[in-house]
Amino acid sequence: MKTYKKIKPFKERSKPKFKHPDGEIIYGTILDEIEIEHGDLKGKLYKYLVQKILYEDGKEEFRFCYYYINFSN
């Protein structure tokens, strides 16, 4: 089974950068982050990462970043 890549704590990572369809680039600051693991009876393991972002304009938003799916043998 493949192991998960360990990520740095959010306070040690660079600021996230978002590019809008119109080309505008906005930077944010990660205020909080949580990893959630969920498995089912068929052996699938899902790992989610949810972040709370503060944008330069003062807006706060939750962002669903990515997930891993791992199928057991």
N, CA, C and O atoms as CSV, one atom per row, in Angstrom:
chain,resi,resn,atom,element,x,y,z
A,1,MET,N,N,0.831,-1.159,0.000
A,1,MET,CA,C,0.000,0.000,0.000
A,1,MET,C,C,0.891,1.243,0.000
A,1,MET,O,O,1.883,1.287,0.728
A,2,LYS,N,N,0.559,2.228,-0.787
A,2,LYS,CA,C,1.344,3.451,-0.904
A,2,LYS,C,C,1.098,4.345,0.314
A,2,LYS,O,O,-0.035,4.471,0.777
A,3,THR,N,N,2.156,4.958,0.825
A,3,THR,CA,C,2.006,5.838,1.983
A,3,THR,C,C,1.638,7.245,1.526
A,3,THR,O,O,1.912,7.639,0.392
A,4,TYR,N,N,1.021,7.983,2.420
A,4,TYR,CA,C,0.638,9.356,2.119
A,4,TYR,C,C,1.832,10.282,2.243
A,4,TYR,O,O,2.719,10.072,3.070
A,5,LYS,N,N,1.841,11.300,1.414
A,5,LYS,CA,C,2.882,12.319,1.490
A,5,LYS,C,C,2.590,13.209,2.696
A,5,LYS,O,O,1.475,13.708,2.851
A,6,LYS,N,N,3.576,13.401,3.530
A,6,LYS,CA,C,3.420,14.281,4.687
A,6,LYS,C,C,3.560,15.722,4.222
A,6,LYS,O,O,4.471,16.054,3.463
A,7,ILE,N,N,2.654,16.572,4.679
A,7,ILE,CA,C,2.746,17.986,4.326
A,7,ILE,C,C,3.179,18.776,5.556
A,7,ILE,O,O,2.925,18.374,6.691
A,8,LYS,N,N,3.836,19.908,5.309
A,8,LYS,CA,C,4.286,20.771,6.398
A,8,LYS,C,C,3.069,21.366,7.104
A,8,LYS,O,O,2.009,21.514,6.495
A,9,PRO,N,N,3.215,21.707,8.388
A,9,PRO,CA,C,2.135,22.439,9.060
A,9,PRO,C,C,1.849,23.742,8.307
A,9,PRO,O,O,2.760,24.343,7.738
A,10,PHE,N,N,0.592,24.176,8.304
A,10,PHE,CA,C,0.216,25.317,7.471
A,10,PHE,C,C,0.981,26.589,7.816
A,10,PHE,O,O,1.152,27.447,6.949
A,11,LYS,N,N,1.442,26.736,9.043
A,11,LYS,CA,C,2.188,27.942,9.422
A,11,LYS,C,C,3.584,27.965,8.803
A,11,LYS,O,O,4.215,29.021,8.758
A,12,GLU,N,N,4.075,26.826,8.329
A,12,GLU,CA,C,5.405,26.743,7.717
A,12,GLU,C,C,5.353,26.803,6.190
A,12,GLU,O,O,6.400,26.864,5.545
A,13,ARG,N,N,4.170,26.786,5.609
A,13,ARG,CA,C,4.039,26.840,4.149
A,13,ARG,C,C,3.895,28.274,3.667
A,13,ARG,O,O,3.543,29.164,4.442
A,14,SER,N,N,4.168,28.499,2.382
A,14,SER,CA,C,4.009,29.836,1.817
A,14,SER,C,C,2.526,30.167,1.671
A,14,SER,O,O,1.670,29.284,1.684
A,15,LYS,N,N,2.245,31.470,1.530
A,15,LYS,CA,C,0.859,31.916,1.403
A,15,LYS,C,C,0.239,31.333,0.135
A,15,LYS,O,O,0.902,31.254,-0.899
A,16,PRO,N,N,-1.033,30.921,0.212
A,16,PRO,CA,C,-1.682,30.423,-1.002
A,16,PRO,C,C,-1.951,31.564,-1.981
A,16,PRO,O,O,-2.254,32.688,-1.581
A,17,LYS,N,N,-1.834,31.255,-3.256
A,17,LYS,CA,C,-2.054,32.223,-4.328
A,17,LYS,C,C,-3.189,31.700,-5.201
A,17,LYS,O,O,-3.176,30.536,-5.603
A,18,PHE,N,N,-4.168,32.548,-5.497
A,18,PHE,CA,C,-5.317,32.152,-6.298
A,18,PHE,C,C,-5.376,33.023,-7.542
A,18,PHE,O,O,-5.247,34.244,-7.457
A,19,LYS,N,N,-5.569,32.406,-8.684
A,19,LYS,CA,C,-5.673,33.140,-9.940
A,19,LYS,C,C,-7.103,33.024,-10.445
A,19,LYS,O,O,-7.601,31.924,-10.683
A,20,HIS,N,N,-7.760,34.173,-10.607
A,20,HIS,CA,C,-9.127,34.211,-11.102
A,20,HIS,C,C,-9.140,34.102,-12.622
A,20,HIS,O,O,-8.122,34.355,-13.266
A,21,PRO,N,N,-10.280,33.730,-13.204
A,21,PRO,CA,C,-10.364,33.610,-14.673
A,21,PRO,C,C,-10.007,34.902,-15.410
A,21,PRO,O,O,-9.537,34.852,-16.547
A,22,ASP,N,N,-10.226,36.062,-14.773
A,22,ASP,CA,C,-9.888,37.329,-15.427
A,22,ASP,C,C,-8.397,37.660,-15.330
A,22,ASP,O,O,-7.954,38.691,-15.836
A,23,GLY,N,N,-7.621,36.783,-14.679
A,23,GLY,CA,C,-6.181,36.967,-14.577
A,23,GLY,C,C,-5.705,37.600,-13.281
A,23,GLY,O,O,-4.504,37.633,-13.012
A,24,GLU,N,N,-6.638,38.105,-12.470
A,24,GLU,CA,C,-6.260,38.729,-11.203
A,24,GLU,C,C,-5.708,37.677,-10.241
A,24,GLU,O,O,-6.259,36.583,-10.121
A,25,ILE,N,N,-4.625,38.018,-9.564
A,25,ILE,CA,C,-4.014,37.117,-8.583
A,25,ILE,C,C,-4.274,37.675,-7.188
A,25,ILE,O,O,-4.014,38.847,-6.916
A,26,ILE,N,N,-4.793,36.819,-6.308
A,26,ILE,CA,C,-5.102,37.204,-4.934
A,26,ILE,C,C,-4.339,36.278,-3.995
A,26,ILE,O,O,-4.306,35.065,-4.198
A,27,TYR,N,N,-3.728,36.857,-2.970
A,27,TYR,CA,C,-3.026,36.076,-1.953
A,27,TYR,C,C,-3.893,35.977,-0.709
A,27,TYR,O,O,-4.751,36.823,-0.459
A,28,GLY,N,N,-3.654,34.939,0.055
A,28,GLY,CA,C,-4.399,34.747,1.288
A,28,GLY,C,C,-3.486,34.233,2.383
A,28,GLY,O,O,-2.310,33.945,2.157
A,29,THR,N,N,-4.049,34.127,3.568
A,29,THR,CA,C,-3.348,33.573,4.720
A,29,THR,C,C,-4.181,32.427,5.262
A,29,THR,O,O,-5.392,32.572,5.429
A,30,ILE,N,N,-3.560,31.296,5.538
A,30,ILE,CA,C,-4.283,30.163,6.105
A,30,ILE,C,C,-4.432,30.413,7.602
A,30,ILE,O,O,-3.440,30.510,8.324
A,31,LEU,N,N,-5.685,30.517,8.065
A,31,LEU,CA,C,-5.949,30.742,9.486
A,31,LEU,C,C,-6.038,29.438,10.260
A,31,LEU,O,O,-5.600,29.356,11.408
A,32,ASP,N,N,-6.601,28.428,9.633
A,32,ASP,CA,C,-6.764,27.136,10.294
A,32,ASP,C,C,-6.868,26.056,9.231
A,32,ASP,O,O,-7.232,26.326,8.087
A,33,GLU,N,N,-6.545,24.838,9.622
A,33,GLU,CA,C,-6.552,23.732,8.670
A,33,GLU,C,C,-6.856,22.442,9.424
A,33,GLU,O,O,-6.417,22.255,10.559
A,34,ILE,N,N,-7.602,21.566,8.788
A,34,ILE,CA,C,-7.927,20.290,9.409
A,34,ILE,C,C,-7.879,19.189,8.358
A,34,ILE,O,O,-8.309,19.384,7.221
A,35,GLU,N,N,-7.353,18.036,8.747
A,35,GLU,CA,C,-7.367,16.848,7.891
A,35,GLU,C,C,-8.441,15.909,8.415
A,35,GLU,O,O,-8.556,15.696,9.622
A,36,ILE,N,N,-9.217,15.357,7.513
A,36,ILE,CA,C,-10.293,14.445,7.881
A,36,ILE,C,C,-10.093,13.141,7.130
A,36,ILE,O,O,-9.922,13.142,5.911
A,37,GLU,N,N,-10.113,12.038,7.845
A,37,GLU,CA,C,-10.014,10.717,7.222
A,37,GLU,C,C,-11.355,10.015,7.340
A,37,GLU,O,O,-12.038,10.114,8.359
A,38,HIS,N,N,-11.717,9.310,6.289
A,38,HIS,CA,C,-12.980,8.571,6.282
A,38,HIS,C,C,-12.770,7.270,5.516
A,38,HIS,O,O,-12.217,7.282,4.416
A,39,GLY,N,N,-13.195,6.180,6.071
A,39,GLY,CA,C,-13.086,4.891,5.396
A,39,GLY,C,C,-14.445,4.224,5.303
A,39,GLY,O,O,-15.348,4.530,6.082
A,40,ASP,N,N,-14.591,3.316,4.353
A,40,ASP,CA,C,-15.835,2.563,4.250
A,40,ASP,C,C,-15.553,1.068,4.377
A,40,ASP,O,O,-14.399,0.655,4.493
A,41,LEU,N,N,-16.590,0.278,4.356
A,41,LEU,CA,C,-16.458,-1.163,4.567
A,41,LEU,C,C,-15.762,-1.889,3.419
A,41,LEU,O,O,-15.314,-3.022,3.594
A,42,LYS,N,N,-15.662,-1.259,2.253
A,42,LYS,CA,C,-15.032,-1.889,1.091
A,42,LYS,C,C,-13.525,-1.655,1.047
A,42,LYS,O,O,-12.864,-2.097,0.107
A,43,GLY,N,N,-12.971,-0.971,2.040
A,43,GLY,CA,C,-11.525,-0.762,2.097
A,43,GLY,C,C,-11.038,0.528,1.476
A,43,GLY,O,O,-9.830,0.722,1.341
A,44,LYS,N,N,-11.943,1.422,1.090
A,44,LYS,CA,C,-11.524,2.709,0.536
A,44,LYS,C,C,-11.257,3.672,1.688
A,44,LYS,O,O,-12.025,3.733,2.648
A,45,LEU,N,N,-10.166,4.421,1.585
A,45,LEU,CA,C,-9.824,5.415,2.590
A,45,LEU,C,C,-9.754,6.775,1.908
A,45,LEU,O,O,-8.993,6.964,0.958
A,46,TYR,N,N,-10.534,7.697,2.387
A,46,TYR,CA,C,-10.569,9.048,1.850
A,46,TYR,C,C,-9.907,9.982,2.856
A,46,TYR,O,O,-10.151,9.878,4.058
A,47,LYS,N,N,-9.077,10.884,2.373
A,47,LYS,CA,C,-8.405,11.845,3.245
A,47,LYS,C,C,-8.620,13.242,2.662
A,47,LYS,O,O,-8.173,13.537,1.554
A,48,TYR,N,N,-9.297,14.082,3.408
A,48,TYR,CA,C,-9.650,15.424,2.955
A,48,TYR,C,C,-8.831,16.465,3.705
A,48,TYR,O,O,-8.393,16.226,4.830
A,49,LEU,N,N,-8.627,17.607,3.086
A,49,LEU,CA,C,-7.956,18.735,3.719
A,49,LEU,C,C,-8.846,19.955,3.521
A,49,LEU,O,O,-9.154,20.327,2.389
A,50,VAL,N,N,-9.260,20.576,4.624
A,50,VAL,CA,C,-10.117,21.759,4.574
A,50,VAL,C,C,-9.360,22.904,5.233
A,50,VAL,O,O,-8.783,22.746,6.309
A,51,GLN,N,N,-9.370,24.063,4.572
A,51,GLN,CA,C,-8.639,25.221,5.090
A,51,GLN,C,C,-9.576,26.409,5.273
A,51,GLN,O,O,-10.530,26.589,4.516
A,52,LYS,N,N,-9.288,27.207,6.284
A,52,LYS,CA,C,-9.962,28.489,6.460
A,52,LYS,C,C,-8.970,29.549,5.998
A,52,LYS,O,O,-7.875,29.661,6.549
A,53,ILE,N,N,-9.351,30.329,4.985
A,53,ILE,CA,C,-8.461,31.290,4.330
A,53,ILE,C,C,-8.931,32.716,4.616
A,53,ILE,O,O,-10.128,32.998,4.574
A,54,LEU,N,N,-7.988,33.614,4.906
A,54,LEU,CA,C,-8.265,35.045,5.006
A,54,LEU,C,C,-7.613,35.705,3.795
A,54,LEU,O,O,-6.396,35.636,3.628
A,55,TYR,N,N,-8.426,36.349,2.945
A,55,TYR,CA,C,-7.909,37.013,1.750
A,55,TYR,C,C,-7.436,38.425,2.086
A,55,TYR,O,O,-7.765,38.970,3.139
A,56,GLU,N,N,-6.663,39.003,1.177
A,56,GLU,CA,C,-6.124,40.352,1.370
A,56,GLU,C,C,-7.217,41.395,1.557
A,56,GLU,O,O,-7.004,42.401,2.234
A,57,ASP,N,N,-8.398,41.163,0.959
A,57,ASP,CA,C,-9.491,42.135,1.068
A,57,ASP,C,C,-10.306,41.977,2.352
A,57,ASP,O,O,-11.294,42.688,2.539
A,58,GLY,N,N,-9.913,41.057,3.241
A,58,GLY,CA,C,-10.584,40.883,4.524
A,58,GLY,C,C,-11.642,39.794,4.565
A,58,GLY,O,O,-12.169,39.495,5.636
A,59,LYS,N,N,-11.967,39.193,3.429
A,59,LYS,CA,C,-12.969,38.125,3.393
A,59,LYS,C,C,-12.362,36.820,3.894
A,59,LYS,O,O,-11.193,36.524,3.648
A,60,GLU,N,N,-13.188,36.039,4.609
A,60,GLU,CA,C,-12.775,34.709,5.057
A,60,GLU,C,C,-13.571,33.665,4.296
A,60,GLU,O,O,-14.731,33.883,3.947
A,61,GLU,N,N,-12.934,32.523,4.042
A,61,GLU,CA,C,-13.588,31.483,3.256
A,61,GLU,C,C,-13.013,30.125,3.650
A,61,GLU,O,O,-11.845,30.015,4.023
A,62,PHE,N,N,-13.849,29.098,3.561
A,62,PHE,CA,C,-13.375,27.733,3.739
A,62,PHE,C,C,-13.072,27.157,2.370
A,62,PHE,O,O,-13.824,27.368,1.419
A,63,ARG,N,N,-11.981,26.437,2.273
A,63,ARG,CA,C,-11.560,25.876,0.984
A,63,ARG,C,C,-11.329,24.380,1.144
A,63,ARG,O,O,-10.572,23.941,2.011
A,64,PHE,N,N,-11.989,23.613,0.301
A,64,PHE,CA,C,-11.796,22.171,0.222
A,64,PHE,C,C,-10.645,21.959,-0.746
A,64,PHE,O,O,-10.787,22.190,-1.947
A,65,CYS,N,N,-9.504,21.520,-0.225
A,65,CYS,CA,C,-8.291,21.521,-1.033
A,65,CYS,C,C,-8.134,20.297,-1.922
A,65,CYS,O,O,-8.096,20.426,-3.145
A,66,TYR,N,N,-8.043,19.136,-1.340
A,66,TYR,CA,C,-7.820,17.941,-2.139
A,66,TYR,C,C,-8.138,16.725,-1.306
A,66,TYR,O,O,-8.388,16.825,-0.105
A,67,TYR,N,N,-8.127,15.595,-1.943
A,67,TYR,CA,C,-8.360,14.356,-1.206
A,67,TYR,C,C,-7.530,13.246,-1.812
A,67,TYR,O,O,-7.141,13.307,-2.979
A,68,TYR,N,N,-7.266,12.247,-1.019
A,68,TYR,CA,C,-6.572,11.044,-1.468
A,68,TYR,C,C,-7.577,9.903,-1.438
A,68,TYR,O,O,-8.443,9.863,-0.564
A,69,ILE,N,N,-7.474,8.999,-2.363
A,69,ILE,CA,C,-8.253,7.768,-2.305
A,69,ILE,C,C,-7.265,6.618,-2.332
A,69,ILE,O,O,-6.406,6.546,-3.212
A,70,ASN,N,N,-7.385,5.731,-1.381
A,70,ASN,CA,C,-6.467,4.611,-1.286
A,70,ASN,C,C,-7.277,3.323,-1.287
A,70,ASN,O,O,-8.122,3.127,-0.414
A,71,PHE,N,N,-7.038,2.450,-2.242
A,71,PHE,CA,C,-7.737,1.171,-2.309
A,71,PHE,C,C,-6.842,0.099,-1.704
A,71,PHE,O,O,-5.693,-0.068,-2.112
A,72,SER,N,N,-7.375,-0.619,-0.738
A,72,SER,CA,C,-6.581,-1.690,-0.125
A,72,SER,C,C,-6.521,-2.891,-1.057
A,72,SER,O,O,-7.367,-3.035,-1.940
A,73,ASN,N,N,-5.527,-3.753,-0.866
A,73,ASN,CA,C,-5.361,-4.945,-1.709
A,73,ASN,C,C,-6.280,-6.056,-1.271
A,73,ASN,O,O,-6.274,-7.132,-1.868
